[in-house]
Amino acid sequence: MKIRIYIANLNAYNNGILRGDWVNLPADEEELQGIMNKHSSNGQHDIVIHEYEAPFEINEYAHIENLNEFCKRLAACEEKDVNLISTLFEVLDTNDEALEVLENQNYRVFNNCDSMTDVAHEYIAENGMLGDIPEDIAKYFDYESYGNDMEGTFKRYQDSEDPSVFNYVEIY
């Protein structure tokens, strides 16, 4: 996953001077400090983030060192599906909450599901919810209604590798 920010000097920008640098995050602390020093005025860090490329929103006045640490933690997560990561950041209240869910793997993905009915089939089978009910009776179970009832706790997103496939994520 690629996270980049464009660092610029706010004072220079306000005076019509457009200069800055793109930085890939996470970055080496010394490299990051060097770029920040390059764009500071008289040692004051009046630096802003004018642009960014990330699966989450970044405030232009974000503390860059803290953002770098955040990106290190995100890079260490096992999950690599950018669309899933973007969905978690979109659905949860804060970036820190989304990162915590990723780090602790407090989510379950239902792959290649076209609808909540498909999710209901998979969920019920995984949890053995109809296990003791004879098959000739269980076939009458209304998966569509059950899926509709589950819908508020799941979020649909497009698969990163195959855009024709949709997945659903449940966050615990």
C-alpha positions in Angstrom: 0.0 0.0 0.0 1.4 3.4 -1.0 0.9 6.4 1.3 2.4 9.7 0.1 2.2 13.2 1.4 3.2 16.5 -0.2 5.0 18.6 2.3 5.2 22.4 1.8 6.0 25.5 3.7 2.8 27.4 4.6 4.5 30.8 4.9 6.1 30.4 1.4 2.8 29.2 0.0 0.9 32.2 1.4 3.5 34.4 -0.3 3.0 32.8 -3.7 6.0 30.5 -3.6 5.0 27.0 -4.6 7.6 24.4 -3.5 7.5 21.2 -1.7 8.3 17.5 -1.8 6.4 14.3 -2.0 7.3 11.9 0.8 6.5 8.2 0.9 5.3 7.0 4.3 6.5 5.4 6.4 9.8 7.1 6.0 13.1 6.9 7.8 13.1 9.5 10.6 16.3 11.2 9.5 15.1 11.5 5.9 11.8 12.8 7.0 13.4 15.3 9.4 15.7 16.5 6.5 12.8 17.2 4.2 10.9 19.0 7.0 14.0 21.1 7.8 14.3 21.9 4.1 10.8 23.4 4.1 10.8 25.1 7.5 11.4 28.8 8.0 14.2 29.7 10.4 13.9 26.3 12.1 10.2 26.7 12.7 8.1 23.9 11.4 5.3 25.8 9.7 4.9 22.9 7.3 1.6 21.7 5.9 0.4 18.7 3.9 -1.0 20.1 0.7 -1.8 16.8 -1.0 -1.8 13.1 -0.1 -2.4 9.7 -1.5 -3.7 7.3 1.2 -6.7 5.0 1.9 -7.8 7.4 4.6 -8.1 11.2 5.1 -5.2 13.3 6.2 -5.6 16.7 7.7 -3.3 19.3 6.2 -2.1 20.3 9.6 -1.5 16.7 10.8 1.6 16.2 12.9 4.0 14.7 10.4 6.1 12.6 12.8 2.9 11.1 14.4 1.5 10.4 10.9 4.8 8.6 10.0 4.5 6.5 13.2 0.9 5.7 12.3 1.9 4.6 8.8 4.6 2.3 10.3 2.0 0.6 12.4 -0.3 0.3 9.4 2.5 -1.2 7.2 3.1 -3.8 9.9 -0.5 -5.1 9.7 -1.0 -8.4 7.9 -4.0 -7.1 5.8 -2.9 -6.0 2.4 -6.3 -5.5 0.6 -6.3 -1.8 0.0 -10.1 -1.6 -0.6 -10.7 -3.4 2.7 -8.4 -1.0 4.6 -10.1 2.0 2.9 -13.5 0.6 3.9 -12.5 0.2 7.5 -11.2 3.8 7.6 -14.4 5.0 6.0 -16.8 3.1 8.3 -15.1 3.6 11.7 -15.1 6.9 13.6 -11.4 7.6 13.7 -8.2 6.5 11.9 -6.9 5.2 15.3 -9.9 3.0 15.7 -9.6 1.6 12.2 -5.9 0.9 12.8 -6.6 -0.9 16.0 -9.2 -3.1 14.3 -6.6 -3.9 11.6 -3.8 -4.6 14.2 -6.0 -6.8 16.3 -7.7 -8.4 13.3 -11.1 -7.6 14.7 -13.0 -8.2 11.5 -14.2 -11.1 9.3 -14.3 -11.0 5.5 -16.9 -12.8 3.5 -15.3 -13.2 0.1 -17.0 -13.3 -3.3 -20.5 -12.6 -2.1 -23.0 -11.0 -4.4 -25.5 -10.1 -1.7 -26.3 -10.4 2.0 -28.2 -13.6 1.2 -24.8 -15.1 0.2 -23.3 -13.8 3.4 -26.1 -15.3 5.4 -25.6 -18.7 3.8 -21.9 -18.6 4.6 -22.4 -17.2 8.1 -25.0 -19.8 9.1 -22.9 -22.7 7.6 -19.8 -21.5 9.4 -21.5 -21.2 12.8 -23.6 -24.4 12.4 -26.8 -22.6 13.2 -29.0 -25.1 11.4 -26.8 -28.1 12.3 -29.4 -30.1 14.2 -32.3 -29.3 11.9 -33.0 -32.0 9.3 -32.1 -31.0 5.7 -35.7 -31.4 4.4 -36.8 -28.7 6.9 -33.6 -26.5 6.9 -34.1 -25.9 3.1 -37.1 -23.7 4.0 -34.9 -21.3 6.0 -35.3 -17.7 4.7 -31.6 -16.7 4.0 -32.7 -13.5 2.3 -34.6 -12.2 5.3 -31.8 -13.2 7.6 -29.3 -11.5 5.4 -31.4 -8.4 5.3 -31.5 -8.4 9.1 -27.6 -8.7 9.2 -27.1 -5.9 6.7 -26.4 -3.1 9.3 -23.4 -4.9 10.7 -21.7 -5.6 7.4 -20.1 -3.3 4.8 -19.8 -4.2 1.1 -16.6 -3.4 -0.8 -15.0 -4.2 -4.1 -12.1 -6.7 -4.1 -8.7 -5.0 -4.8 -7.5 -7.7 -7.1 -10.7 -8.5 -9.1 -13.0 -5.5 -9.4 -15.8 -7.8 -10.6 -15.9 -9.4 -7.2 -17.5 -8.0 -4.1 -16.8 -8.9 -0.5 -18.4 -8.0 2.8 -16.7 -7.2 6.1 -18.0 -7.6 9.6 -16.3 -5.6 12.3 -16.4 -6.9 15.8 
